[in-house]
């Protein structure tokens, strides 16, 4: 349960103000009547992306000497915590995939947007930390992604105006640093 809850909380907080929320706003503006298809696209893209990321994290944990894992995981969490303080840029461009509808466009664009993103890196780190519970990590990170993006799909701009992004980034930083410190202490 710890793997699931840690994964959910870490990704949900880290995702607030992330480029995928901006992408969600863009997709809702483009496909206003297809919010359900957008949510399903987010779900599919996240399951695939984070599933591969968790597998990679588990694989790396098998290769790395056990005495190093605590340091790598702990310091990686702290590094991701500091990284979330840096705001994302809206660098997504319109894609040819938009012509295939809301579900396909969302699936493709979300998958691409998550490559190398903070939440993908966090998934790799969480999987290395909870090597025996990869499904719980993927379920948690996917739920975290949905918790952060589904409200944007349905409530869009009004929600984004009420969330103080600087505060959220600081809270996400504190969460990741705390997870890093806990990882260092518990290993």
QUIZIWO-V484095 format. One record per run of one state. SS is the DSSP state (hx for helix, st for strand, lp for the rest). FROM is the first residue (numbers start at 1). TO is the last residue. If there is no record, write none. Layout:
SS:FROM:TO
SS:FROM:TO
This chain:
lp:1:1
hx:2:15
lp:16:18
hx:19:30
lp:31:34
hx:35:63
lp:64:65
hx:66:83
lp:84:95
hx:96:100
lp:101:101
hx:102:114
lp:115:117
hx:118:129
lp:130:130
hx:131:162
lp:163:164
hx:165:186
lp:187:187
